[in-house]
Amino acid sequence: MKNELQLIARAGSHGDAIALRSCSGSGEHSYRELLDRSAAIAAALLEDSDDLEEARIAFLAPAGFDYITVQWAIWRAGGVAVPLSLSATQPELEYALADSQSRCVIATRDTAEKVETLRIRMDLRLLLIDDVHAVGAKRLPSVDRHRRAMILYTSGTTSKPKGVVTTHANIESQIETLVEAWDWKGTDCVPLFLPLHHIHGIINVLSCALWSGAAIEAFPRFDMDIILDRVEAGVYSVFMAVPTIYVKLIQAIEALPESGRSAKIAGFARMRLMVSGSAALPASVHEKWTSLTGQELLERYGMTEIGMALANPYIGERRPGTVGQPLPRVDVRLKSETGEVVTADGEPGEIQIRGPSVFREYWNRPEVTADSFDDDWFRTGDMAMREDGYFRIMGRLSIDIIKSGGYKLSALEIEAALLDHPSISECAVVGIVDDTWGEAVAVAAVLRESEELNLEALRSWCRDRLSTYKIPKRLRVVESLPRNAMGKVTKSAVRELF
């Protein structure tokens, strides 16, 4: 179709190539099937109208055929896709539906019950995917690439989640940047077990693979046993996960008998690319994974608002503890607290991003949108410093930067060091008000089974590893770290422990 969105047009060129396999490897769907099914759902969405004209359409579907075809159907009908979290609570779902002003919810028969009460109370149309059947050809609208395409909600750790609006042009730029940087090919195969209401799963895995004509194996959740078996079988060429998953993989592989370990390690070693993101990757985990599998994880940096902006090189040196260099078509600068652009190595500054991948606006928040830009540079709120061309993240300005005794300390850097302690399995470092230091370094730690730890023992251990002003002044041993609905550690709740 003339003026068709690039992702849809490219799917047509992939034709009968396999786009999707079930996680068991028993079922397959081609690109042609994705196009036919999404056209039918788009027609059902449109009913008697010619164009949804950017109406917000929320949807609740598991990873796989239904998710892809619904997302594409919303876009092909001219709507704005609002993916909902399968694990969201009723208040979280209600907030997303109300804030986005969605007029319709699309769900499977299995997921519809999660929104049934809400859609009745909010007078929303419900479209069940299972009830959509193939119909005669219906003319679908021509959708300009500069129209709004998607609203993703931020995690909302410090305030109510904000709806991040991206256009089709933004999404295409985010995809093209990664396809070029990471050399995606039609021969690739990637597992998809990441949440599909976050940019990591939607853009980095799903959209990049479908843009390239690659194959996806979709999982409803991370399934260690099946994934390790598929890795051993040599199914995947690309693998993308969060640091926690790599930690769990290391533990699982090391727990295997020698006879079963080598084949799985060989499966990881054969992959052409393994990426870690969505949270800081401790250098110790990076180094452990390399020593175990021979694979150097590629760490990158991005946000819902900007897509991916920085990454260690696909070909070249990957430095543990850094997020690499600017990606293609992305401008990056550091801005000091006093307003100067930082040009020297080793000087901290806020990361600011400019380029075609940067989002359009926060939904219905014009003042917040305006405050988030410095001219045409998006202010990420993350602090970093440059080291010989590579960027090292120090943390969030409001959460992870601790101002103690006149120093700006990176909570992430201290956390990475503490994770090397033999008794600590998880930790979160925060700054708490202190009359002497301004802010004191405090750590909440989850200990390994049967381990004990007190503050003096921890401080003694830290003296050889951290500068004096970075050594924790408070310690709380906890059974688990407080997390939000997205699974991220909530630093504000950690502070309350002290």
Long-range contacts (C-beta under 8 A, 24 or more apart in sequence): 1-140, 1-142, 2-142, 3-142, 3-143, 3-144, 4-142, 4-143, 5-75, 5-76, 5-143, 5-145, 5-168, 5-172, 6-145, 6-172, 6-211, 7-72, 7-75, 7-171, 7-172, 7-175, 7-207, 7-210, 7-211, 8-35, 8-38, 8-72, 8-75, 8-76, 10-210, 10-211, 10-213, 11-35, 11-72, 11-210, 13-213, 14-186, 14-213, 17-186, 17-213, 17-215, 18-215, 19-68, 19-210, 19-213, 19-215, 19-216, 20-64, 20-65, 20-68, 20-215, 20-216, 20-217, 20-218, 21-189, 21-215, 21-216, 21-217, 21-218, 22-64, 22-217, 22-218, 23-191, 23-217, 23-218, 23-219, 23-220, 23-223, 23-226, 23-230, 24-226, 25-217, 25-230, 25-235, 29-65, 31-210, 31-213, 33-65, 34-65, 34-68, 34-69, 34-72, 34-210, 35-72, 36-134, 37-65, 37-69, 38-68, 38-69, 38-70, 38-72, 38-73, 38-76, 39-73, 39-76, 39-138, 39-140, 40-73, 40-132, 40-133, 40-134, 40-135, 41-69, 41-70, 41-73, 41-106, 41-127, 41-129, 41-132, 42-72, 42-73, 42-74, 42-76, 42-77, 42-138, 42-140, 43-77, 43-135, 43-138, 43-140, 44-73, 44-127, 44-132, 44-135, 45-73, 45-74, 45-77, 45-79, 45-104, 45-106, 45-127, 46-77, 46-138, 46-140, 50-139, 50-141, 51-77, 51-78, 51-141, 52-77, 52-78, 52-79, 52-141, 53-78, 54-78, 54-79, 54-80, 54-147, 54-148, 55-79, 55-80, 55-103, 55-104, 56-80, 56-82, 56-100, 56-101, 56-102, 56-103, 56-151, 57-81, 57-82, 57-102, 57-103, 57-104, 57-105, 57-106, 58-82, 58-83, 58-84, 58-96, 58-97, 58-100, 58-102, 58-104, 58-105, 58-106, 59-83, 59-84, 59-105, 59-106, 59-107, 60-84, 60-86, 60-105, 60-106, 60-107, 60-108, 60-111, 60-112, 60-114, 60-115, 61-106, 61-107, 61-108, 61-111, 61-129, 62-86, 62-108, 62-111, 62-218, 62-220, 63-192, 63-193, 63-196, 63-201, 63-218, 63-219, 63-220, 64-218, 64-220, 65-218, 66-108, 66-129, 67-196, 67-218, 68-206, 68-210, 69-129, 70-106, 70-129, 73-106, 74-106, 75-143, 75-149, 75-168, 76-140, 76-141, 76-143, 77-140, 77-141, 78-141, 78-143, 78-147, 80-148, 80-149, 80-150, 80-151, 80-165, 81-149, 81-150, 81-151, 82-150, 82-151, 82-163, 83-150, 83-152, 83-196, 83-197, 83-202, 84-115, 84-197, 85-195, 85-197, 85-485, 85-486, 86-111, 86-114, 86-195, 87-195, 87-485, 88-114, 88-197, 88-485, 89-485, 90-114, 90-117, 90-118, 92-485, 93-118, 94-118, 94-122, 95-160, 95-161, 96-153, 96-161, 96-163, 97-122, 97-124, 98-122, 99-153, 99-160, 99-161, 99-163, 99-363, 99-364, 100-151, 100-163, 100-363, 101-364, 143-168, 144-168, 145-169, 145-172, 148-360, 150-202, 151-363, 152-197, 152-198, 152-199, 152-202, 152-304, 153-197, 154-304, 155-484, 155-485, 155-486, 155-488, 156-484, 157-399, 157-484, 157-488, 157-490, 157-491, 157-492, 158-398, 158-399, 158-492, 162-362, 162-363, 162-365, 162-368, 163-362, 163-363, 163-364, 163-365, 164-304, 164-305, 164-359, 164-362, 164-363, 165-359, 165-360, 165-361, 165-362, 165-363, 166-359, 166-360, 167-360, 169-356, 170-307, 170-356, 170-357, 170-358, 170-359, 170-360, 171-203, 171-207, 173-307, 173-329, 173-355, 173-356, 173-357, 174-199, 174-203, 174-207, 174-307, 174-308, 174-357, 175-203, 175-207, 175-208, 175-211, 176-211, 176-328, 176-329, 177-307, 177-308, 177-327, 177-328, 177-329, 177-330, 177-357, 178-203, 178-204, 178-208, 178-307, 178-308, 178-327, 179-208, 179-211, 179-212, 180-328, 181-311, 181-314, 181-327, 181-328, 182-208, 182-238, 182-273, 182-275, 182-298, 182-311, 182-314, 183-272, 183-273, 183-314, 184-208, 184-209, 184-211, 184-212, 184-214, 184-238, 185-212, 185-214, 186-212, 186-213, 186-214, 187-214, 187-237, 188-212, 188-214, 188-215, 188-237, 188-238, 188-272, 189-214, 189-215, 189-216, 189-217, 189-235, 189-236, 189-237, 189-238, 190-214, 190-215, 190-216, 190-217, 190-236, 190-237, 190-238, 190-239, 190-240, 191-216, 191-217, 191-219, 191-227, 191-230, 191-236, 191-239, 192-216, 192-217, 192-218, 192-219, 193-218, 193-219, 193-221, 193-222, 193-223, 193-227, 193-241, 194-240, 194-241, 194-242, 195-486, 198-278, 198-304, 198-486, 199-302, 199-303, 199-304, 199-307, 200-240, 200-242, 200-277, 200-278, 200-302, 203-307, 203-308, 204-240, 204-275, 204-277, 204-302, 204-308, 205-240, 209-238, 214-238, 224-248, 224-249, 224-252, 228-252, 228-253, 228-264, 231-264, 231-267, 231-268, 232-263, 232-264, 232-266, 232-267, 233-267, 234-267, 234-270, 236-267, 236-271, 237-271, 237-272, 237-273, 238-271, 238-272, 238-273, 238-274, 238-275, 239-268, 239-271, 239-273, 239-274, 239-275, 240-274, 240-275, 240-276, 240-277, 241-275, 241-276, 242-276, 242-277, 242-278, 242-279, 243-276, 243-278, 243-279, 243-280, 243-281, 243-282, 243-285, 244-279, 246-276, 246-281, 246-285, 246-289, 246-297, 247-285, 249-289, 250-285, 250-288, 250-289, 250-292, 253-292, 254-292, 265-292, 265-293, 268-293, 268-295, 269-293, 269-294, 269-295, 271-295, 273-298, 273-314, 274-298, 275-299, 275-300, 276-300, 277-301, 277-302, 277-308, 279-488, 280-393, 280-412, 280-415, 280-416, 281-320, 282-415, 282-416, 282-419, 282-420, 283-320, 283-321, 283-416, 284-416, 284-419, 284-420, 285-419, 286-320, 286-321, 287-320, 298-324, 299-323, 299-324, 300-324, 300-327, 301-351, 301-382, 301-391, 301-393, 303-380, 304-359, 305-358, 305-359, 305-372, 305-378, 305-380, 306-330, 306-353, 306-355, 306-357, 306-358, 306-359, 306-378, 306-380, 307-357, 308-357, 309-351, 309-353, 309-357, 310-391, 312-390, 319-390, 321-392, 321-416, 322-387, 322-390, 322-391, 322-392, 323-384, 323-390, 323-391, 323-392, 323-393, 324-390, 324-391, 325-389, 325-390, 325-391, 329-355, 329-356, 329-357, 330-354, 330-355, 330-357, 331-355, 331-377, 332-391, 333-377, 334-384, 334-385, 334-386, 335-374, 335-377, 335-379, 342-385, 342-386, 345-385, 345-386, 345-387, 345-388, 346-385, 346-386, 346-387, 347-385, 347-386, 348-383, 348-384, 348-385, 348-394, 348-408, 349-383, 349-384, 349-385, 350-379, 350-380, 350-381, 350-382, 350-383, 350-397, 351-380, 351-382, 351-383, 351-384, 351-391, 352-377, 352-378, 352-379, 352-380, 353-377, 353-378, 353-380, 354-378, 383-408, 383-410, 399-430, 399-491, 399-492, 400-491, 401-431, 402-429, 402-430, 402-431, 402-439, 402-441, 403-431, 403-438, 403-439, 404-431, 404-434, 404-437, 404-438, 404-439, 404-440, 404-441, 404-469, 405-437, 405-438, 405-469, 406-438, 407-469, 409-441, 409-469, 409-470, 411-491, 413-470, 414-441, 414-443, 414-466, 414-470, 414-472, 415-443, 417-462, 417-465, 417-466, 417-470, 418-443, 418-445, 418-458, 418-462, 418-472, 420-465, 421-453, 421-458, 421-461, 422-448, 422-451, 423-447, 423-448, 423-451, 423-452, 423-453, 424-448, 424-453, 426-481, 427-481, 428-481, 428-489, 428-491, 428-494, 429-472, 430-491, 430-494, 430-495, 430-498, 432-474, 432-495, 432-498, 434-473, 437-473, 440-473, 440-474, 441-469, 441-470, 441-471, 441-472, 441-473, 441-474, 442-472, 442-473, 442-474, 442-475, 442-476, 442-495, 442-498, 443-472, 443-474, 443-475, 443-476, 444-475, 444-476, 444-477, 444-478, 444-481, 444-494, 444-497, 444-498, 445-475, 445-476, 445-477, 445-478, 446-477, 446-478, 446-479, 446-480, 446-481, 447-477, 453-477, 474-498
